[in-house]
Amino acid sequence: MHTFDENLLDPQQLSRLRVRGAKALLNAGNFAGACYMAGYSVEGAIRAAIAKQTRRHDFPNKQLAQDSWTHDLKKLLQIASLWPKFDLAMKENSNLELNWAIAKEWKESSRFVLSTSQNQAADLYSACTARTHGILSWLKTYW
C-alpha cells in the first residue's frame, strides 16, 4: 500500500510540471491560472535547491523546514542561501534583473486576480522560463 507521501513529486519534477501547466493555462486563456502556476514553478525550483542541501538521512532542521513553506520568492532564495549569488548575477545581467522585477511580484493569491491580462501572464511566464536569462534557467544550476 502506498501512502500519500510516497506519491509526492520531488521539487524538480513539480517545478517542471508547473511550467507545463502554466503554458497550457496561458494557451487556454486562463491568465490568472497561468500566473499562479508560473510562480509555483519558481517556488518549486527554489525548494529543490533547499532540498539539495540536505543529505538523505539527515535529521531536518525544524526552523529551516518551517521557513521553507513561505510563498515569498525572495525569502525562499534567502533560505536557500542563494540570494547573494542571485543578487550578483542580476547586477551582471540586466535581463535577469528585469525578469526578477516581474517574477518577484508573484503572490500565491494570484489565482484570485481575475483581471490578469494576457500580457501580464505572458510576461511572467517568459520571465520564469526564458532560456538564457530566465529565473528557472538560473535556478536549475543550483538544484
N, CA, C and O atoms as CSV, one atom per row, in Angstrom:
chain,resi,resn,atom,element,x,y,z
A,1,MET,N,N,0.845,-1.184,0.000
A,1,MET,CA,C,0.000,0.000,0.000
A,1,MET,C,C,0.888,1.245,0.000
A,1,MET,O,O,1.847,1.339,0.767
A,2,HIS,N,N,0.557,2.186,-0.862
A,2,HIS,CA,C,1.305,3.436,-0.939
A,2,HIS,C,C,0.652,4.484,-0.057
A,2,HIS,O,O,-0.572,4.593,0.010
A,3,THR,N,N,1.483,5.240,0.608
A,3,THR,CA,C,0.958,6.369,1.360
A,3,THR,C,C,0.972,7.588,0.469
A,3,THR,O,O,1.621,7.590,-0.577
A,4,PHE,N,N,0.278,8.602,0.866
A,4,PHE,CA,C,0.232,9.844,0.097
A,4,PHE,C,C,1.626,10.388,-0.120
A,4,PHE,O,O,1.955,10.805,-1.231
A,5,ASP,N,N,2.456,10.397,0.912
A,5,ASP,CA,C,3.794,10.986,0.815
A,5,ASP,C,C,4.673,10.267,-0.195
A,5,ASP,O,O,5.524,10.897,-0.823
A,6,GLU,N,N,4.486,8.951,-0.370
A,6,GLU,CA,C,5.285,8.202,-1.335
A,6,GLU,C,C,4.986,8.631,-2.759
A,6,GLU,O,O,5.811,8.441,-3.653
A,7,ASN,N,N,3.815,9.207,-2.977
A,7,ASN,CA,C,3.402,9.590,-4.317
A,7,ASN,C,C,3.697,11.051,-4.641
A,7,ASN,O,O,3.376,11.521,-5.732
A,8,LEU,N,N,4.303,11.767,-3.706
A,8,LEU,CA,C,4.624,13.171,-3.958
A,8,LEU,C,C,5.749,13.288,-4.968
A,8,LEU,O,O,6.689,12.493,-4.965
A,9,LEU,N,N,5.647,14.275,-5.822
A,9,LEU,CA,C,6.713,14.557,-6.772
A,9,LEU,C,C,7.848,15.260,-6.055
A,9,LEU,O,O,7.629,15.983,-5.083
A,10,ASP,N,N,9.066,15.042,-6.540
A,10,ASP,CA,C,10.161,15.797,-5.955
A,10,ASP,C,C,10.062,17.240,-6.461
A,10,ASP,O,O,9.383,17.493,-7.456
A,11,PRO,N,N,10.722,18.180,-5.798
A,11,PRO,CA,C,10.571,19.594,-6.168
A,11,PRO,C,C,10.964,19.912,-7.609
A,11,PRO,O,O,10.368,20.800,-8.218
A,12,GLN,N,N,11.944,19.216,-8.168
A,12,GLN,CA,C,12.317,19.442,-9.560
A,12,GLN,C,C,11.191,19.024,-10.502
A,12,GLN,O,O,10.830,19.760,-11.420
A,13,GLN,N,N,10.643,17.839,-10.265
A,13,GLN,CA,C,9.529,17.366,-11.087
A,13,GLN,C,C,8.338,18.303,-10.960
A,13,GLN,O,O,7.673,18.621,-11.946
A,14,LEU,N,N,8.080,18.736,-9.751
A,14,LEU,CA,C,6.957,19.627,-9.509
A,14,LEU,C,C,7.148,20.953,-10.246
A,14,LEU,O,O,6.199,21.481,-10.826
A,15,SER,N,N,8.345,21.483,-10.228
A,15,SER,CA,C,8.630,22.728,-10.934
A,15,SER,C,C,8.379,22.559,-12.434
A,15,SER,O,O,7.749,23.411,-13.060
A,16,ARG,N,N,8.867,21.471,-12.999
A,16,ARG,CA,C,8.662,21.210,-14.436
A,16,ARG,C,C,7.182,21.046,-14.765
A,16,ARG,O,O,6.707,21.546,-15.785
A,17,LEU,N,N,6.463,20.348,-13.906
A,17,LEU,CA,C,5.028,20.152,-14.104
A,17,LEU,C,C,4.282,21.486,-14.056
A,17,LEU,O,O,3.371,21.718,-14.851
A,18,ARG,N,N,4.665,22.355,-13.131
A,18,ARG,CA,C,4.014,23.665,-13.020
A,18,ARG,C,C,4.287,24.535,-14.239
A,18,ARG,O,O,3.423,25.312,-14.644
A,19,VAL,N,N,5.482,24.419,-14.837
A,19,VAL,CA,C,5.780,25.161,-16.063
A,19,VAL,C,C,4.853,24.694,-17.185
A,19,VAL,O,O,4.286,25.514,-17.908
A,20,ARG,N,N,4.702,23.392,-17.325
A,20,ARG,CA,C,3.806,22.872,-18.363
A,20,ARG,C,C,2.366,23.308,-18.110
A,20,ARG,O,O,1.637,23.640,-19.044
A,21,GLY,N,N,1.968,23.303,-16.849
A,21,GLY,CA,C,0.627,23.765,-16.507
A,21,GLY,C,C,0.429,25.229,-16.821
A,21,GLY,O,O,-0.621,25.627,-17.325
A,22,ALA,N,N,1.435,26.034,-16.527
A,22,ALA,CA,C,1.352,27.470,-16.815
A,22,ALA,C,C,1.199,27.704,-18.308
A,22,ALA,O,O,0.389,28.531,-18.726
A,23,LYS,N,N,1.963,26.991,-19.110
A,23,LYS,CA,C,1.885,27.141,-20.564
A,23,LYS,C,C,0.504,26.740,-21.074
A,23,LYS,O,O,-0.081,27.434,-21.905
A,24,ALA,N,N,-0.013,25.625,-20.576
A,24,ALA,CA,C,-1.339,25.160,-21.004
A,24,ALA,C,C,-2.424,26.174,-20.628
A,24,ALA,O,O,-3.315,26.461,-21.427
A,25,LEU,N,N,-2.344,26.708,-19.419
A,25,LEU,CA,C,-3.325,27.696,-18.976
A,25,LEU,C,C,-3.204,28.990,-19.777
A,25,LEU,O,O,-4.213,29.605,-20.124
A,26,LEU,N,N,-1.991,29.395,-20.066
A,26,LEU,CA,C,-1.776,30.593,-20.884
A,26,LEU,C,C,-2.394,30.396,-22.265
A,26,LEU,O,O,-3.099,31.270,-22.769
A,27,ASN,N,N,-2.126,29.252,-22.867
A,27,ASN,CA,C,-2.677,28.952,-24.192
A,27,ASN,C,C,-4.203,28.859,-24.179
A,27,ASN,O,O,-4.854,29.152,-25.182
A,28,ALA,N,N,-4.771,28.450,-23.043
A,28,ALA,CA,C,-6.224,28.312,-22.927
A,28,ALA,C,C,-6.911,29.621,-22.555
A,28,ALA,O,O,-8.138,29.675,-22.474
A,29,GLY,N,N,-6.133,30.674,-22.327
A,29,GLY,CA,C,-6.721,31.960,-21.976
A,29,GLY,C,C,-7.026,32.125,-20.499
A,29,GLY,O,O,-7.701,33.079,-20.114
A,30,ASN,N,N,-6.545,31.217,-19.667
A,30,ASN,CA,C,-6.724,31.330,-18.215
A,30,ASN,C,C,-5.468,32.016,-17.662
A,30,ASN,O,O,-4.533,31.363,-17.199
A,31,PHE,N,N,-5.477,33.341,-17.724
A,31,PHE,CA,C,-4.279,34.109,-17.425
A,31,PHE,C,C,-3.951,34.131,-15.936
A,31,PHE,O,O,-2.777,34.086,-15.566
A,32,ALA,N,N,-4.958,34.199,-15.080
A,32,ALA,CA,C,-4.707,34.143,-13.631
A,32,ALA,C,C,-4.110,32.794,-13.255
A,32,ALA,O,O,-3.170,32.727,-12.463
A,33,GLY,N,N,-4.646,31.733,-13.814
A,33,GLY,CA,C,-4.124,30.391,-13.548
A,33,GLY,C,C,-2.707,30.223,-14.058
A,33,GLY,O,O,-1.883,29.571,-13.417
A,34,ALA,N,N,-2.420,30.813,-15.217
A,34,ALA,CA,C,-1.076,30.730,-15.783
A,34,ALA,C,C,-0.063,31.420,-14.867
A,34,ALA,O,O,1.032,30.905,-14.642
A,35,CYS,N,N,-0.436,32.582,-14.344
A,35,CYS,CA,C,0.452,33.286,-13.405
A,35,CYS,C,C,0.668,32.466,-12.146
A,35,CYS,O,O,1.790,32.344,-11.655
A,36,TYR,N,N,-0.398,31.916,-11.639
A,36,TYR,CA,C,-0.340,31.094,-10.434
A,36,TYR,C,C,0.656,29.944,-10.618
A,36,TYR,O,O,1.516,29.717,-9.767
A,37,MET,N,N,0.534,29.233,-11.720
A,37,MET,CA,C,1.407,28.087,-11.974
A,37,MET,C,C,2.844,28.507,-12.262
A,37,MET,O,O,3.780,27.834,-11.831
A,38,ALA,N,N,3.030,29.601,-12.977
A,38,ALA,CA,C,4.386,30.059,-13.278
A,38,ALA,C,C,5.135,30.384,-11.984
A,38,ALA,O,O,6.300,30.018,-11.827
A,39,GLY,N,N,4.469,31.066,-11.071
A,39,GLY,CA,C,5.096,31.384,-9.794
A,39,GLY,C,C,5.426,30.142,-8.995
A,39,GLY,O,O,6.480,30.063,-8.364
A,40,TYR,N,N,4.524,29.168,-9.022
A,40,TYR,CA,C,4.790,27.924,-8.314
A,40,TYR,C,C,5.948,27.148,-8.935
A,40,TYR,O,O,6.625,26.387,-8.244
A,41,SER,N,N,6.177,27.335,-10.228
A,41,SER,CA,C,7.323,26.652,-10.842
A,41,SER,C,C,8.635,27.197,-10.263
A,41,SER,O,O,9.576,26.438,-10.031
A,42,VAL,N,N,8.690,28.502,-10.034
A,42,VAL,CA,C,9.883,29.107,-9.431
A,42,VAL,C,C,10.006,28.666,-7.976
A,42,VAL,O,O,11.091,28.310,-7.514
A,43,GLU,N,N,8.903,28.695,-7.273
A,43,GLU,CA,C,8.907,28.268,-5.876
A,43,GLU,C,C,9.427,26.834,-5.760
A,43,GLU,O,O,10.246,26.541,-4.889
A,44,GLY,N,N,8.961,25.950,-6.625
A,44,GLY,CA,C,9.413,24.558,-6.602
A,44,GLY,C,C,10.899,24.431,-6.902
A,44,GLY,O,O,11.588,23.607,-6.301
A,45,ALA,N,N,11.390,25.239,-7.822
A,45,ALA,CA,C,12.814,25.199,-8.159
A,45,ALA,C,C,13.675,25.649,-6.980
A,45,ALA,O,O,14.730,25.072,-6.717
A,46,ILE,N,N,13.221,26.671,-6.281
A,46,ILE,CA,C,13.981,27.126,-5.108
A,46,ILE,C,C,13.943,26.060,-4.020
A,46,ILE,O,O,14.952,25.805,-3.362
A,47,ARG,N,N,12.788,25.443,-3.830
A,47,ARG,CA,C,12.692,24.372,-2.825
A,47,ARG,C,C,13.581,23.187,-3.203
A,47,ARG,O,O,14.119,22.509,-2.328
A,48,ALA,N,N,13.734,22.940,-4.493
A,48,ALA,CA,C,14.641,21.872,-4.929
A,48,ALA,C,C,16.080,22.205,-4.523
A,48,ALA,O,O,16.840,21.324,-4.120
A,49,ALA,N,N,16.442,23.485,-4.632
A,49,ALA,CA,C,17.782,23.914,-4.205
A,49,ALA,C,C,17.942,23.759,-2.699
A,49,ALA,O,O,19.011,23.379,-2.222
A,50,ILE,N,N,16.888,24.049,-1.953
A,50,ILE,CA,C,16.929,23.868,-0.497
A,50,ILE,C,C,17.078,22.386,-0.175
A,50,ILE,O,O,17.889,22.008,0.671
A,51,ALA,N,N,16.297,21.553,-0.849
A,51,ALA,CA,C,16.332,20.107,-0.593
A,51,ALA,C,C,17.704,19.520,-0.921
A,51,ALA,O,O,18.161,18.593,-0.253
A,52,LYS,N,N,18.349,20.053,-1.934
A,52,LYS,CA,C,19.672,19.550,-2.332
A,52,LYS,C,C,20.701,19.754,-1.225
A,52,LYS,O,O,21.707,19.046,-1.169
A,53,GLN,N,N,20.453,20.707,-0.359
A,53,GLN,CA,C,21.397,21.000,0.715
A,53,GLN,C,C,21.300,20.013,1.879
A,53,GLN,O,O,22.100,20.082,2.812
A,54,THR,N,N,20.348,19.112,1.834
A,54,THR,CA,C,20.212,18.116,2.902
A,54,THR,C,C,20.640,16.748,2.379
A,54,THR,O,O,20.514,16.450,1.191
A,55,ARG,N,N,21.138,15.941,3.276
A,55,ARG,CA,C,21.515,14.580,2.912
A,55,ARG,C,C,20.386,13.633,3.273
A,55,ARG,O,O,19.531,13.950,4.100
A,56,ARG,N,N,20.392,12.488,2.655
A,56,ARG,CA,C,19.289,11.541,2.752
A,56,ARG,C,C,18.891,11.206,4.188
A,56,ARG,O,O,17.699,11.205,4.494
A,57,HIS,N,N,19.802,10.935,5.040
A,57,HIS,CA,C,19.465,10.501,6.397
A,57,HIS,C,C,19.681,11.587,7.452
A,57,HIS,O,O,19.691,11.300,8.649
A,58,ASP,N,N,19.852,12.820,7.010
A,58,ASP,CA,C,19.981,13.929,7.953
A,58,ASP,C,C,18.664,14.159,8.666
A,58,ASP,O,O,17.590,14.036,8.078
A,59,PHE,N,N,18.764,14.494,9.934
A,59,PHE,CA,C,17.577,14.914,10.661
A,59,PHE,C,C,17.331,16.363,10.279
A,59,PHE,O,O,18.234,17.188,10.414
A,60,PRO,N,N,16.129,16.701,9.804
A,60,PRO,CA,C,15.908,18.060,9.280
A,60,PRO,C,C,15.964,19.135,10.355
A,60,PRO,O,O,15.561,18.923,11.498
A,61,ASN,N,N,16.465,20.275,9.963
A,61,ASN,CA,C,16.447,21.458,10.810
A,61,ASN,C,C,15.007,21.968,10.832
A,61,ASN,O,O,14.474,22.377,9.800
A,62,LYS,N,N,14.390,21.944,11.986
A,62,LYS,CA,C,12.975,22.291,12.097
A,62,LYS,C,C,12.686,23.707,11.614
A,62,LYS,O,O,11.699,23.928,10.913
A,63,GLN,N,N,13.530,24.666,11.977
A,63,GLN,CA,C,13.298,26.050,11.569
A,63,GLN,C,C,13.422,26.206,10.058
A,63,GLN,O,O,12.624,26.906,9.435
A,64,LEU,N,N,14.429,25.550,9.466
A,64,LEU,CA,C,14.597,25.595,8.021
A,64,LEU,C,C,13.371,25.006,7.325
A,64,LEU,O,O,12.881,25.560,6.341
A,65,ALA,N,N,12.888,23.893,7.837
A,65,ALA,CA,C,11.704,23.264,7.247
A,65,ALA,C,C,10.489,24.186,7.342
A,65,ALA,O,O,9.755,24.344,6.367
A,66,GLN,N,N,10.275,24.786,8.489
A,66,GLN,CA,C,9.130,25.688,8.658
A,66,GLN,C,C,9.266,26.933,7.776
A,66,GLN,O,O,8.306,27.349,7.127
A,67,ASP,N,N,10.447,27.511,7.758
A,67,ASP,CA,C,10.667,28.714,6.954
A,67,ASP,C,C,10.489,28.443,5.465
A,67,ASP,O,O,10.101,29.336,4.711
A,68,SER,N,N,10.767,27.223,5.044
A,68,SER,CA,C,10.693,26.865,3.628
A,68,SER,C,C,9.271,26.804,3.091
A,68,SER,O,O,9.078,26.675,1.882
A,69,TRP,N,N,8.287,26.893,3.950
A,69,TRP,CA,C,6.892,26.849,3.498
A,69,TRP,C,C,6.362,28.219,3.089
A,69,TRP,O,O,5.176,28.348,2.788
A,70,THR,N,N,7.196,29.224,3.071
A,70,THR,CA,C,6.757,30.546,2.635
A,70,THR,C,C,6.527,30.549,1.122
A,70,THR,O,O,7.086,29.726,0.396
A,71,HIS,N,N,5.716,31.463,0.669
A,71,HIS,CA,C,5.494,31.644,-0.765
A,71,HIS,C,C,6.207,32.895,-1.273
A,71,HIS,O,O,6.030,33.279,-2.429
A,72,ASP,N,N,6.997,33.520,-0.437
A,72,ASP,CA,C,7.754,34.718,-0.798
A,72,ASP,C,C,9.043,34.266,-1.495
A,72,ASP,O,O,9.916,33.663,-0.871
A,73,LEU,N,N,9.150,34.560,-2.774
A,73,LEU,CA,C,10.269,34.050,-3.565
A,73,LEU,C,C,11.620,34.568,-3.075
A,73,LEU,O,O,12.594,33.815,-3.048
A,74,LYS,N,N,11.691,35.826,-2.694
A,74,LYS,CA,C,12.968,36.358,-2.197
A,74,LYS,C,C,13.346,35.682,-0.883
A,74,LYS,O,O,14.506,35.324,-0.682
A,75,LYS,N,N,12.381,35.506,0.007
A,75,LYS,CA,C,12.687,34.820,1.270
A,75,LYS,C,C,13.159,33.397,1.013
A,75,LYS,O,O,14.072,32.914,1.683
A,76,LEU,N,N,12.544,32.720,0.046
A,76,LEU,CA,C,12.985,31.360,-0.274
A,76,LEU,C,C,14.421,31.357,-0.797
A,76,LEU,O,O,15.212,30.483,-0.443
A,77,LEU,N,N,14.750,32.325,-1.630
A,77,LEU,CA,C,16.138,32.431,-2.101
A,77,LEU,C,C,17.090,32.671,-0.938
A,77,LEU,O,O,18.201,32.140,-0.927
A,78,GLN,N,N,16.668,33.459,0.034
A,78,GLN,CA,C,17.499,33.696,1.215
A,78,GLN,C,C,17.638,32.416,2.038
A,78,GLN,O,O,18.732,32.098,2.503
A,79,ILE,N,N,16.558,31.692,2.218
A,79,ILE,CA,C,16.595,30.434,2.974
A,79,ILE,C,C,17.520,29.435,2.290
A,79,ILE,O,O,18.230,28.678,2.953
A,80,ALA,N,N,17.507,29.438,0.959
A,80,ALA,CA,C,18.364,28.538,0.189
A,80,ALA,C,C,19.816,29.018,0.148
A,80,ALA,O,O,20.670,28.358,-0.442
A,81,SER,N,N,20.096,30.156,0.768
A,81,SER,CA,C,21.419,30.786,0.743
A,81,SER,C,C,21.856,31.142,-0.675
A,81,SER,O,O,23.048,31.153,-0.984
A,82,LEU,N,N,20.884,31.430,-1.527
A,82,LEU,CA,C,21.171,31.777,-2.911
A,82,LEU,C,C,21.028,33.266,-3.201
A,82,LEU,O,O,21.445,33.729,-4.263
A,83,TRP,N,N,20.444,34.023,-2.273
A,83,TRP,CA,C,20.197,35.430,-2.572
A,83,TRP,C,C,21.475,36.203,-2.918
A,83,TRP,O,O,21.456,36.946,-3.899
A,84,PRO,N,N,22.572,36.078,-2.184
A,84,PRO,CA,C,23.773,36.842,-2.561
A,84,PRO,C,C,24.254,36.505,-3.980
A,84,PRO,O,O,24.656,37.402,-4.721
A,85,LYS,N,N,24.219,35.223,-4.362
A,85,LYS,CA,C,24.632,34.818,-5.705
A,85,LYS,C,C,23.663,35.358,-6.755
A,85,LYS,O,O,24.072,35.814,-7.822
A,86,PHE,N,N,22.384,35.297,-6.434
A,86,PHE,CA,C,21.371,35.780,-7.380
A,86,PHE,C,C,21.471,37.288,-7.547
A,86,PHE,O,O,21.370,37.805,-8.660
A,87,ASP,N,N,21.668,37.981,-6.454
A,87,ASP,CA,C,21.816,39.441,-6.499
A,87,ASP,C,C,23.018,39.826,-7.366
A,87,ASP,O,O,22.932,40.749,-8.176
A,88,LEU,N,N,24.118,39.128,-7.197
A,88,LEU,CA,C,25.307,39.381,-8.012
A,88,LEU,C,C,25.027,39.074,-9.483
A,88,LEU,O,O,25.428,39.834,-10.365
A,89,ALA,N,N,24.343,37.966,-9.746
A,89,ALA,CA,C,24.023,37.596,-11.131
A,89,ALA,C,C,23.152,38.665,-11.788
A,89,ALA,O,O,23.322,38.970,-12.969
A,90,MET,N,N,22.221,39.232,-11.024
A,90,MET,CA,C,21.370,40.294,-11.572
A,90,MET,C,C,22.180,41.547,-11.880
A,90,MET,O,O,21.922,42.221,-12.877
A,91,LYS,N,N,23.152,41.864,-11.037
A,91,LYS,CA,C,23.998,43.037,-11.278
A,91,LYS,C,C,24.829,42.862,-12.544
A,91,LYS,O,O,25.169,43.835,-13.217
A,92,GLU,N,N,25.147,41.626,-12.853
A,92,GLU,CA,C,25.945,41.324,-14.039
A,92,GLU,C,C,25.095,41.092,-15.286
A,92,GLU,O,O,25.618,41.057,-16.400
A,93,ASN,N,N,23.789,40.933,-15.098
A,93,ASN,CA,C,22.916,40.574,-16.212
A,93,ASN,C,C,21.605,41.346,-16.093
A,93,ASN,O,O,20.726,40.975,-15.315
A,94,SER,N,N,21.484,42.401,-16.857
A,94,SER,CA,C,20.289,43.253,-16.760
A,94,SER,C,C,19.022,42.532,-17.199
A,94,SER,O,O,17.934,42.873,-16.735
A,95,ASN,N,N,19.137,41.536,-18.086
A,95,ASN,CA,C,17.958,40.771,-18.495
A,95,ASN,C,C,17.426,39.909,-17.346
A,95,ASN,O,O,16.215,39.800,-17.157
A,96,LEU,N,N,18.325,39.308,-16.593
A,96,LEU,CA,C,17.915,38.535,-15.424
A,96,LEU,C,C,17.279,39.458,-14.395
A,96,LEU,O,O,16.277,39.106,-13.772
A,97,GLU,N,N,17.856,40.632,-14.220
A,97,GLU,CA,C,17.306,41.608,-13.277
A,97,GLU,C,C,15.896,42.034,-13.699
A,97,GLU,O,O,15.012,42.162,-12.853
A,98,LEU,N,N,15.686,42.248,-14.972
A,98,LEU,CA,C,14.358,42.606,-15.481
A,98,LEU,C,C,13.365,41.464,-15.254
A,98,LEU,O,O,12.223,41.697,-14.858
A,99,ASN,N,N,13.801,40.249,-15.504
A,99,ASN,CA,C,12.918,39.100,-15.273
A,99,ASN,C,C,12.573,38.950,-13.795
A,99,ASN,O,O,11.447,38.589,-13.451
A,100,TRP,N,N,13.536,39.227,-12.922
A,100,TRP,CA,C,13.260,39.168,-11.489
A,100,TRP,C,C,12.265,40.258,-11.091
A,100,TRP,O,O,11.394,40.023,-10.254
A,101,ALA,N,N,12.384,41.428,-11.676
A,101,ALA,CA,C,11.449,42.519,-11.369
A,101,ALA,C,C,10.014,42.097,-11.654
A,101,ALA,O,O,9.088,42.525,-10.965
A,102,ILE,N,N,9.832,41.269,-12.654
A,102,ILE,CA,C,8.497,40.756,-12.978
A,102,ILE,C,C,8.126,39.617,-12.029
A,102,ILE,O,O,7.045,39.626,-11.441
A,103,ALA,N,N,9.009,38.652,-11.880
A,103,ALA,CA,C,8.708,37.445,-11.102
A,103,ALA,C,C,8.522,37.717,-9.615
A,103,ALA,O,O,7.706,37.061,-8.968
A,104,LYS,N,N,9.257,38.662,-9.069
A,104,LYS,CA,C,9.187,38.900,-7.621
A,104,LYS,C,C,7.832,39.428,-7.184
A,104,LYS,O,O,7.500,39.380,-5.999
A,105,GLU,N,N,7.048,39.929,-8.123
A,105,GLU,CA,C,5.715,40.441,-7.790
A,105,GLU,C,C,4.678,39.325,-7.646
A,105,GLU,O,O,3.553,39.572,-7.211
A,106,TRP,N,N,5.061,38.095,-8.014
A,106,TRP,CA,C,4.142,36.971,-7.925
A,106,TRP,C,C,3.712,36.742,-6.475
A,106,TRP,O,O,4.515,36.848,-5.547
A,107,LYS,N,N,2.469,36.435,-6.310
A,107,LYS,CA,C,1.908,36.094,-5.000
A,107,LYS,C,C,1.096,34.806,-5.153
A,107,LYS,O,O,0.525,34.544,-6.212
A,108,GLU,N,N,1.055,34.031,-4.116
A,108,GLU,CA,C,0.254,32.810,-4.128
A,108,GLU,C,C,-1.210,33.128,-4.452
A,108,GLU,O,O,-1.903,32.319,-5.068
A,109,SER,N,N,-1.663,34.275,-4.045
A,109,SER,CA,C,-3.058,34.659,-4.261
A,109,SER,C,C,-3.352,35.106,-5.692
A,109,SER,O,O,-4.472,35.523,-5.991
A,110,SER,N,N,-2.360,35.025,-6.575
A,110,SER,CA,C,-2.559,35.493,-7.952
A,110,SER,C,C,-3.676,34.750,-8.673
A,110,SER,O,O,-4.258,35.274,-9.623
A,111,ARG,N,N,-3.977,33.546,-8.232
A,111,ARG,CA,C,-5.038,32.778,-8.878
A,111,ARG,C,C,-6.402,33.427,-8.705
A,111,ARG,O,O,-7.344,33.109,-9.431
A,112,PHE,N,N,-6.507,34.334,-7.744
A,112,PHE,CA,C,-7.781,35.002,-7.490
A,112,PHE,C,C,-7.909,36.344,-8.204
A,112,PHE,O,O,-8.948,36.997,-8.111
A,113,VAL,N,N,-6.864,36.762,-8.914
A,113,VAL,CA,C,-6.874,38.053,-9.592
A,113,VAL,C,C,-7.440,37.850,-10.999
A,113,VAL,O,O,-6.707,37.528,-11.934
A,114,LEU,N,N,-8.726,38.037,-11.130
A,114,LEU,CA,C,-9.390,37.758,-12.400
A,114,LEU,C,C,-9.090,38.795,-13.471
A,114,LEU,O,O,-9.376,38.572,-14.648
A,115,SER,N,N,-8.517,39.923,-13.076
A,115,SER,CA,C,-8.204,40.968,-14.050
A,115,SER,C,C,-6.822,40.780,-14.678
A,115,SER,O,O,-6.354,41.672,-15.386
A,116,THR,N,N,-6.167,39.664,-14.444
A,116,THR,CA,C,-4.858,39.403,-15.033
A,116,THR,C,C,-4.978,39.394,-16.544
A,116,THR,O,O,-5.806,38.677,-17.105
A,117,SER,N,N,-4.149,40.190,-17.199
A,117,SER,CA,C,-4.207,40.289,-18.660
A,117,SER,C,C,-3.331,39.223,-19.313
A,117,SER,O,O,-2.487,38.600,-18.667
A,118,GLN,N,N,-3.553,39.036,-20.592
A,118,GLN,CA,C,-2.728,38.112,-21.358
A,118,GLN,C,C,-1.268,38.559,-21.332
A,118,GLN,O,O,-0.366,37.733,-21.194
A,119,ASN,N,N,-1.037,39.862,-21.463
A,119,ASN,CA,C,0.336,40.377,-21.428
A,119,ASN,C,C,1.006,40.139,-20.090
A,119,ASN,O,O,2.180,39.772,-20.045
A,120,GLN,N,N,0.284,40.341,-19.001
A,120,GLN,CA,C,0.859,40.097,-17.677
A,120,GLN,C,C,1.246,38.633,-17.527
A,120,GLN,O,O,2.336,38.316,-17.052
A,121,ALA,N,N,0.354,37.750,-17.931
A,121,ALA,CA,C,0.617,36.318,-17.815
A,121,ALA,C,C,1.784,35.905,-18.704
A,121,ALA,O,O,2.654,35.143,-18.281
A,122,ALA,N,N,1.802,36.407,-19.928
A,122,ALA,CA,C,2.884,36.071,-20.856
A,122,ALA,C,C,4.219,36.611,-20.353
A,122,ALA,O,O,5.250,35.948,-20.475
A,123,ASP,N,N,4.196,37.809,-19.792
A,123,ASP,CA,C,5.432,38.393,-19.253
A,123,ASP,C,C,5.978,37.569,-18.100
A,123,ASP,O,O,7.179,37.304,-18.045
A,124,LEU,N,N,5.110,37.156,-17.174
A,124,LEU,CA,C,5.566,36.353,-16.049
A,124,LEU,C,C,6.073,34.999,-16.536
A,124,LEU,O,O,7.130,34.540,-16.104
A,125,TYR,N,N,5.329,34.360,-17.429
A,125,TYR,CA,C,5.761,33.068,-17.965
A,125,TYR,C,C,7.140,33.196,-18.609
A,125,TYR,O,O,8.021,32.370,-18.370
A,126,SER,N,N,7.319,34.218,-19.413
A,126,SER,CA,C,8.592,34.444,-20.086
A,126,SER,C,C,9.710,34.751,-19.084
A,126,SER,O,O,10.824,34.248,-19.231
A,127,ALA,N,N,9.426,35.560,-18.082
A,127,ALA,CA,C,10.429,35.894,-17.059
A,127,ALA,C,C,10.909,34.636,-16.341
A,127,ALA,O,O,12.080,34.519,-15.980
A,128,CYS,N,N,10.002,33.717,-16.144
A,128,CYS,CA,C,10.351,32.477,-15.442
A,128,CYS,C,C,11.073,31.490,-16.350
A,128,CYS,O,O,11.982,30.791,-15.901
A,129,THR,N,N,10.684,31.421,-17.613
A,129,THR,CA,C,11.129,30.317,-18.465
A,129,THR,C,C,12.134,30.686,-19.548
A,129,THR,O,O,12.608,29.799,-20.257
A,130,ALA,N,N,12.476,31.960,-19.702
A,130,ALA,CA,C,13.424,32.346,-20.757
A,130,ALA,C,C,14.688,31.500,-20.649
A,130,ALA,O,O,15.237,31.325,-19.562
A,131,ARG,N,N,15.141,30.980,-21.779
A,131,ARG,CA,C,16.269,30.035,-21.781
A,131,ARG,C,C,17.559,30.591,-21.226
A,131,ARG,O,O,18.234,29.923,-20.443
A,132,THR,N,N,17.910,31.785,-21.610
A,132,THR,CA,C,19.229,32.286,-21.208
A,132,THR,C,C,19.197,33.181,-19.981
A,132,THR,O,O,20.165,33.214,-19.221
A,133,HIS,N,N,18.116,33.903,-19.773
A,133,HIS,CA,C,18.085,34.863,-18.675
A,133,HIS,C,C,16.874,34.680,-17.761
A,133,HIS,O,O,16.555,35.563,-16.964
A,134,GLY,N,N,16.208,33.549,-17.874
A,134,GLY,CA,C,15.019,33.297,-17.055
A,134,GLY,C,C,15.376,32.886,-15.638
A,134,GLY,O,O,16.468,32.382,-15.377
A,135,ILE,N,N,14.457,33.104,-14.747
A,135,ILE,CA,C,14.662,32.761,-13.337
A,135,ILE,C,C,14.918,31.257,-13.189
A,135,ILE,O,O,15.817,30.848,-12.454
A,136,LEU,N,N,14.134,30.444,-13.883
A,136,LEU,CA,C,14.307,28.996,-13.766
A,136,LEU,C,C,15.645,28.530,-14.338
A,136,LEU,O,O,16.278,27.629,-13.789
A,137,SER,N,N,16.068,29.140,-15.431
A,137,SER,CA,C,17.374,28.765,-16.005
A,137,SER,C,C,18.485,28.985,-14.988
A,137,SER,O,O,19.382,28.154,-14.852
A,138,TRP,N,N,18.424,30.105,-14.276
A,138,TRP,CA,C,19.433,30.387,-13.274
A,138,TRP,C,C,19.324,29.400,-12.111
A,138,TRP,O,O,20.337,28.888,-11.635
A,139,LEU,N,N,18.115,29.136,-11.660
A,139,LEU,CA,C,17.919,28.261,-10.506
A,139,LEU,C,C,18.338,26.824,-10.780
A,139,LEU,O,O,18.819,26.138,-9.878
A,140,LYS,N,N,18.163,26.366,-11.999
A,140,LYS,CA,C,18.482,24.967,-12.324
A,140,LYS,C,C,19.961,24.643,-12.123
A,140,LYS,O,O,20.321,23.472,-12.002
A,141,THR,N,N,20.800,25.636,-12.087
A,141,THR,CA,C,22.217,25.372,-11.820
A,141,THR,C,C,22.462,25.027,-10.353
A,141,THR,O,O,23.546,24.572,-9.988
A,142,TYR,N,N,21.459,25.244,-9.522
A,142,TYR,CA,C,21.610,25.003,-8.070
A,142,TYR,C,C,20.721,23.888,-7.541
A,142,TYR,O,O,20.723,23.621,-6.339
A,143,TRP,N,N,19.975,23.242,-8.397
A,143,TRP,CA,C,19.141,22.158,-7.866
A,143,TRP,C,C,19.746,20.838,-8.207
A,143,TRP,O,O,19.196,19.796,-7.850
